[in-house]
């Protein structure tokens, strides 16, 4: 299964007053969309995505353990020392999935939550990126269809550059295969390309690199 990440549009920032006058920061907006190609040229079928969102809501949001991280994590599991927020809401609105997350800032917050809170207090524009595991099948139109085995790892990681051209970084992360072994996901690094380059005669090195790069691009 591949690590699949999708960046949503810029999210809105809201504040809510707590007891004692302290403000809590939240981000909200459309976290995921179905039945239409996204900017990564991938498409999710609403029924299967809605089913996975229901599972994520029952097993994580309702149990107060739906977390996200700050940055671009490259694993399908949550690294708790890097958590910055807790996802509180994820629901379907038409073919879109609206989400809301509380920033874990303040005196008792996490280190990354405090960083995000500081950024928001200074007016920084942040975005969210979903992260999950699944397989995709590329159609004749160049659009990749995400299959029913998609598993949501988090509905929102926080990114400070939602519109940045990160296709190459994303491709590197997604070029790995992930398998479930002994209760956790393990990365199977693909050694084929490295071995092919080492074994290639010098006169065919450029041709080999071009072929491997083309293969890599087909996996994006």
VEXBA-472908 format. One record per residue (C-alpha): x, y, z; residue number from 1. Coordinates in steps of 0.02 Angstrom, whole numbers. Layout:
REM VEXBA-472908
ATOM     c1     c2     c3   k
ATOM      X      Y      Z NUM
...
***
This chain:
REM VEXBA-472908
ATOM     c1     c2     c3   k
ATOM      0      0      0   1
ATOM     59    176    -39   2
ATOM     66    326     76   3
ATOM    -62    448      4   4
ATOM    -64    630     52   5
ATOM   -186    763     -8   6
ATOM   -171    948     27   7
ATOM   -332   1042     54   8
ATOM   -361   1224     25   9
ATOM   -313   1353    154  10
ATOM   -417   1332    312  11
ATOM   -506   1461    418  12
ATOM   -446   1503    593  13
ATOM   -570   1534    734  14
ATOM   -550   1565    920  15
ATOM   -662   1513   1063  16
ATOM   -656   1580   1242  17
ATOM   -625   1458   1383  18
ATOM   -647   1476   1570  19
ATOM   -525   1602   1640  20
ATOM   -527   1706   1482  21
ATOM   -399   1606   1385  22
ATOM   -429   1587   1198  23
ATOM   -421   1419   1110  24
ATOM   -375   1413    926  25
ATOM   -463   1303    800  26
ATOM   -442   1273    614  27
ATOM   -589   1223    506  28
ATOM   -634   1198    325  29
ATOM   -649   1066    190  30
ATOM   -521    931    229  31
ATOM   -565    808     88  32
ATOM   -669    798    -70  33
ATOM   -744    654   -166  34
ATOM   -804    612   -342  35
ATOM   -693    738   -430  36
ATOM   -506    742   -471  37
ATOM   -400    841   -350  38
ATOM   -243    938   -392  39
ATOM   -141    780   -369  40
ATOM   -245    702   -509  41
ATOM   -323    576   -391  42
ATOM   -507    542   -363  43
ATOM   -599    463   -216  44
ATOM   -768    377   -234  45
ATOM   -888    457   -110  46
ATOM   -960    294    -43  47
ATOM   -792    218      1  48
ATOM   -721    380     71  49
ATOM   -878    410    173  50
ATOM   -866    234    243  51
ATOM   -685    263    295  52
ATOM   -728    432    372  53
ATOM   -865    347    475  54
ATOM   -737    220    539  55
ATOM   -611    357    579  56
ATOM   -743    456    671  57
ATOM   -799    307    777  58
ATOM   -626    240    817  59
ATOM   -530    403    835  60
ATOM   -633    564    847  61
ATOM   -765    493    963  62
ATOM   -627    420   1073  63
ATOM   -530    584   1081  64
ATOM   -377    511    995  65
ATOM   -386    588    822  66
ATOM   -223    685    812  67
ATOM   -122    771    678  68
ATOM     56    835    664  69
ATOM    143    993    610  70
ATOM    238    975    447  71
ATOM    252    840    313  72
ATOM    263    671    403  73
ATOM    320    530    290  74
ATOM    247    382    386  75
ATOM     68    315    398  76
ATOM     67    321    587  77
ATOM     52    464    712  78
ATOM    214    516    798  79
ATOM    143    576    964  80
ATOM    291    688   1014  81
ATOM    254    789    856  82
ATOM     66    807    881  83
ATOM      2    986    866  84
ATOM   -188    971    864  85
ATOM   -338    859    896  86
ATOM   -471    834    763  87
ATOM   -642    863    838  88
ATOM   -760    857    688  89
ATOM   -761    768    521  90
ATOM   -924    755    427  91
ATOM   -992    748    250  92
ATOM  -1067    905    174  93
ATOM  -1125    851      2  94
ATOM   -972    774    -83  95
ATOM   -852    870     31  96
ATOM   -791    824    204  97
ATOM   -787    968    327  98
ATOM   -667    959    473  99
ATOM   -625   1056    630 100
ATOM   -471   1035    739 101
ATOM   -418   1110    905 102
ATOM   -240   1174    921 103
ATOM   -154   1099   1073 104
ATOM    -72   1259   1130 105
ATOM    -67   1358   1291 106
ATOM     24   1316   1453 107
ATOM    -23   1131   1448 108
ATOM     -7   1111   1260 109
ATOM    116   1011   1156 110
ATOM    276   1092   1089 111
ATOM    210   1088    910 112
ATOM     39   1148    966 113
ATOM    120   1300   1045 114
ATOM    214   1333    883 115
ATOM     53   1326    782 116
ATOM    -36   1438    908 117
ATOM    104   1565    896 118
ATOM     97   1562    706 119
ATOM    -91   1587    706 120
ATOM    -82   1730    832 121
ATOM     37   1817    711 122
ATOM    -83   1795    565 123
ATOM      6   1653    476 124
ATOM    -91   1566    337 125
ATOM    -93   1379    364 126
ATOM   -164   1232    270 127
ATOM   -202   1050    306 128
ATOM   -145    889    225 129
ATOM   -232    722    246 130
ATOM   -128    564    262 131
ATOM   -176    383    231 132
ATOM   -132    216    154 133
ATOM   -207    137      0 134
ATOM   -187     79   -177 135
ATOM   -227    177   -335 136
ATOM   -266    127   -513 137
ATOM   -225    249   -651 138
ATOM   -361    273   -780 139
ATOM   -341    305   -966 140
ATOM   -380    489   -933 141
ATOM   -227    506   -821 142
ATOM   -331    516   -662 143
ATOM   -286    393   -525 144
ATOM   -435    314   -435 145
ATOM   -407    278   -250 146
ATOM   -469    103   -209 147
ATOM   -584     39    -71 148
ATOM   -437    -15     37 149
ATOM   -396    167     80 150
ATOM   -363    191    267 151
ATOM   -359    365    343 152
ATOM   -211    393    460 153
ATOM   -258    573    500 154
ATOM   -386    691    429 155
ATOM   -269    840    449 156
ATOM    -84    875    467 157
ATOM    -45   1061    475 158
ATOM     66   1133    339 159
ATOM    131   1309    325 160
ATOM    148   1302    135 161
ATOM    -16   1233     68 162
ATOM     12   1301   -106 163
ATOM    197   1259   -121 164
ATOM    255   1147   -265 165
ATOM    292    991   -164 166
ATOM    257    859   -297 167
ATOM    433    790   -296 168
ATOM    441    775   -106 169
ATOM    269    696   -106 170
ATOM    322    574   -240 171
ATOM    476    521   -144 172
ATOM    370    485     10 173
ATOM    240    391    -90 174
ATOM    366    286   -186 175
ATOM    381    172    -35 176
ATOM    273     22     -4 177
ATOM    201      0    172 178
ATOM    155   -167    247 179
ATOM     80   -213    416 180
ATOM    203   -320    515 181
ATOM    193   -368    698 182
ATOM     65   -235    741 183
ATOM    142    -87    650 184
ATOM    172    -22    475 185
ATOM    345    -50    401 186
ATOM    421     33    249 187
ATOM    486    -78    110 188
ATOM    616     31     25 189
ATOM    628     -5   -159 190
ATOM    805    -58   -199 191
ATOM    775    -97   -383 192
ATOM    823     77   -443 193
ATOM    983     85   -343 194
ATOM   1039    -87   -400 195
ATOM    998    -47   -581 196
ATOM   1104    111   -578 197
ATOM   1250     21   -496 198
ATOM   1241   -121   -622 199
ATOM   1219    -11   -777 200
ATOM   1369      3   -896 201
ATOM   1436    180   -905 202
ATOM   1382    196  -1087 203
ATOM   1201    158  -1038 204
ATOM   1196    251   -872 205
ATOM   1099    400   -941 206
ATOM    973    287  -1028 207
ATOM    949    188   -867 208
ATOM    920    346   -764 209
ATOM    792    411   -889 210
ATOM    699    245   -885 211
ATOM    698    239   -695 212
ATOM    640    419   -683 213
ATOM    496    383   -804 214
ATOM    448    233   -697 215
ATOM    454    341   -541 216
ATOM    340    471   -621 217
ATOM    212    338   -665 218
ATOM    200    292   -481 219
ATOM    155    469   -425 220
***
